[in-house]
């Protein structure tokens, strides 16, 4: 039995009928509710963060992070900012140390001058990130008190960074890398820094971070968050030590925030004792004291 034959005109009419039926079906479906207010602002921040636009993510979360009274997205915005500042600190420190080594090892006066300039510039960027993290932690731990539970709602970046920035190996040896390679090294280093920050905050590796964050918001224990923040503040404080920026006042400021975080963690542990976590907090406090001696 042969299928029925439809003329071109009949086929066209049938196609129109199908389109009309589909349009009617869609028009009858309930409209999709789009987020508004703080939820919309945070969605926008997550989107630009996922695409690696960190400056925009900081801009979009500034109002949420300082909202008074806080909204349900204030804590999330602060955590996202803490991740960004942590990634920046890791990246700028890596670049600072690489260019310092390159300036030390190169025999070419032009290379030396350029690498010293790049070291200085990245040192200033790192200092701003460290102070930004200190301010964000101050918001997360008001009056030395940190909440028992926090919501980490951060997307994993669309573009994953490398595990090593290959161009920096040549820099450290004193070899020359062209400006476009320097720019690419900075981008890759920042991607790497953010990926490592996400791995640190979930106390795992990149794979664990990607799996957890892709599944949705992650609930964080207050002590675990305090340990993350305290250790990242210490890394930020080292930017102001003798080896780097030599700014004792700022070093003490950042270390002071780290100490407040450690005390807040110990207060939580009084309610729910945990020997391993208490040991980790005590270690953090010892490291803070050692860092302060390096002013």
N, C-alpha and C positions, 0 to 999 in steps of 0.2 A: 504494500500500500504506500503510495507516494504521499509526502507531506503536502499540505494545502499550499497553493501558490498565491502569493500576495503581490499585487502590482506595486511599483515604486511609490505611488500616491498613497495606497493603503498602508504600506510599511511606515511611511512618514507620519501618517495620522496616528497609527498605533504608538509610535515613539513619543509623540506629543502627549498622548493620553497617559502613558507611563510617567512622563516627566511631571504632568499635572498632579497625578496621584501621589507621587513621591513628595512633591512640594506641599501638598495638603497634609500628608503624614508628618512631615517635619514641622509644619506650622502648628500642628496640634500637640507636639511634644513640649513638655515644660521647659522654660528657658533655663539655661545654665547660669547659676548664680556665680558671679565673679566676685572675688574678694574686694573689700573696700576698707578704707581707713588703714590702721596699722598693719592688718593682714596683707593688704595690697602693697604697702610700702616694703614690707619684709620680703614678699614674693619678688619684687623688683630687685631688691638687694641680693637675694639668692641667685637670681638669673644672671646678673652681671658678675657675681663671684664665680659662678660655674664657668663663665666664659673667660675668666682670668682678668677681669677689669677690676682690680683691687681698689684703686682710688675711687671709682664710682661706688663700689660696695661700701666703702667707709663713709662716703658722702650720704648715701641713701640710708645708712643706719644711724647717723649722728643724732637725728631728732628722736628716733626710737630709743636710743641708748640713754638719752637724758630726759626722757618724758617724766613729767611730774603732775599727777601721780603716775606711777609705772603702769604700763599696759601688759597684757599677757605676752607681748612680743618684745618687751624691754630686755628681759633676761636673755632671750635668744639673740637679740641684736648685739648685746654685749659679748656673748660668747663668740659670735661670728667675728666681731672686731678683734677679740683676743687671738683667734686663729690667724687672722690676717696679719696682725702686728708680729705674732710669733714667726710666721713664715717670712716676713720682711727682715726681721732680726737675723734669722738663720742665713738668708740670702746675702744681706749686706755684710755680715761678718765673714762669710766665705769669700766674697769679692775683695774685702779689705785685706784679708790675710794673703790672698793670692797675689794681689798687686803689690803688697809690701814685699813679699818674697821675690817677685819679679824685679822690682826696683833694686833690691839687694843683689840679685844675681846677674843682672844684665851688665854688659860692658859698653853698651851704647848710651851716650849721654842723653840723646833724644828719647830713647825708650824709657830711660830712668825718670826723666822729667814727666813724661806722660803717665807712667805708672804711678808715680807719686801723686799726681793730680787726681787720677782715678781713685786711688786709695783715700785721699782726703774727701772727695765728693761722696763716696759710699759710706765713709765714716759719719758724715753729717746726716745722711739719709738714715743710717742705722740708729743714730742718737735720737732722731725724731720718732722712729718706730719704738724704741725702748721706752721713751717717755709716754708715747701713746698707749703702750701696754700697761704701764704703771697707772695711768689715769683710768683705763678700763678696769683694771683689777680693783682699784679703789671704789669704783662703782659696783662691782660684783661683790665686794666684801665691805659694805658700809659699817663703820664703827667696829671693825674687827670681827664681824659676824658673817658667816657664810651659811647659806641654806643647806638643808639636808639633801635636797634633790634638785637637779637642774635639767633643762631640756636642751639638748644639742640638736639643732635642726639646720644642718649645713649640707649643701649638695657637694658631691665629689666633683672636682674640676673635669671639664670635658676633655681637656688636653693634659695628659699626665707628663710630668717632668722626668728628666733622665735621672738615673741614680748617681751619675757623675757628669760634671760639666767638662767635657774633654778639652775645650779651648784653654781652660785654666791650668791644665797640666803644662802646656807650652809657656803660659805666662810665668808660672812659678820657676821654670827653668831659665827665665830671662830672655826667652825668645819673643819675637814680635807677633802680635795678632792685629789685623786690620780693624778699623773702626766698626765695620759691619759685623765682624766676628765678636768684637767687644760687646756690641749691642745684643747679639744673639746669646752670648754667654750670660749677660745680665738677665735676659728673659728666661733662659733655661734654669739659671740659678734660682730665680724667684718661683718658678713652677716647682722646682725641687723643694724649695723651702716650705711652700704651702703644703705639698704632699707629705713632707716629713712632720709638719705641725699637726696635720690631721691624724697621722699615725700615732704621734705622741699623745694626743688628747684622748684617744681610745685605748691607750696603753697596748699598742700592737704594731703591726706593720701596715704597709699601704693596702695590701689585699684585705686585711681585716677592716680597715677604715672604709674602703670602697664598698664592701659587702654590707656593713652596718649602716652607713649613711645612705646607701641606695635604697634600703628597706624602709626608710622614714625616720622620724625623730627618735633620738636615742636618749634614754634617761640616764643621767650621770649622778653618781654618789658625790656628796659634798666634799668628802675627804679626798677622793680621787681627783676631783676638779682642783682642789686646793694644792695638791701635790704638783699637778700639771702647771698651774699658774705660778707657783713658787719657783719651780725649776726654770721656767721660761723667763721669769723676771731676773733670775740669777744670770742667765745667758745674756740678757739685755744689759744688766749692770756691768758686765765685763767690757762692754764697749767704752766705758768711762774709766777703765783701769790704766795703769802706767804704760801698758803695752800699746794702748789704743789712743783714746781721746784725752786721757789725763784730766779728768774733771771730778775731783773728790766729792764735791757737793751733790752732783747729780748721781754719782755712784751710791752715796748714802741714801738719797731719796728713793731710788729704785730698790735698794736692799731693804729699806724701811717698809716698803709695801710687801716685799717677800716675807719679812718677819711677821707682819700682821696676818698674812695668809697662813703662815705656819701656826701661829697662836690660835687662829680660828679653827684650823683642822684639829688641834689638840682639844679644843672645847667640845667639838663634835665627838671625839673619841672618848671623852668622859662618859657620854651617854651610851655609846656602843663601842666598848673596848675592842681593839684589834691590834695584837702585838706587832704584826708585820707592818701595818700602816703607821703605827706609832714609831717604829724603828725608822721608817722612811722619812717621817716628819723630823725626827731628831737629826737624821743625816742632813736633811735640808738646812736645819738651823746651824749645824756645824759648818756647812759650806758657805752660808751667809756670813758667819764670823770670819772665815778664812778670806772671803772676798773683800770684806771691809778692811782687812789688814793690808790689802793691795792698793790702798789709796795713795 
